[in-house]
Amino acid sequence: MSETANTVRLDLWLWATRFYKTRALAVAAIDGGKVEVNEEKPKRAKPVRLGDRIRLRLGPYEWRLIVRGLSERRGPATEAQKLYEEEAEGKAIRERHAAQLKLAHQAFGPDQGKPSKKDRRDLERFKRDQDE
């Protein structure tokens, strides 16, 4: 990026900030409506400027970002984190959602391993009773 340029394509910026592993994934997210810039649905080549507000949905989480730097090159994660600032309210919401997901996982938990012989017999008996 030249020194005089004060904008970067949205898909490049999302890739450079390491929110997506490839530009193709960033483009798919933009086209799929998972990214908003200044509360508008952008196109992939939308120019991003310093101070723009970006809302990004990644999996179950929503990121609310303010653009603090521009880059067309993907660098180390520590450099990528300097390109944006996360809004305090958005961060609190995201962390609360992560805690809820963790609690839900514990409540409904992973399997306790494979079923015992008695569990299998009970399951077979239950299935047999359902078919009749």
KAJOKA-V972908 format. One record per run of one state. SS is the DSSP state (hx for helix, st for strand, lp for the rest). FROM is the first residue (numbers start at 1). TO is the last residue. If there is no record, write none. Layout:
ss = <SS,SS>
from = <FROM,FROM>
to = <TO,TO>
//
This chain:
ss = <lp,st,hx,lp,hx,lp,st,lp,st,lp,st,lp,st,lp,st,lp,hx,st,lp,hx,lp,hx,lp>
from = <1,8,10,17,23,32,35,38,40,42,47,49,53,59,61,68,77,84,87,88,109,117,132>
to = <7,9,16,22,31,34,37,39,41,46,48,52,58,60,67,76,83,86,87,108,116,131,132>
//
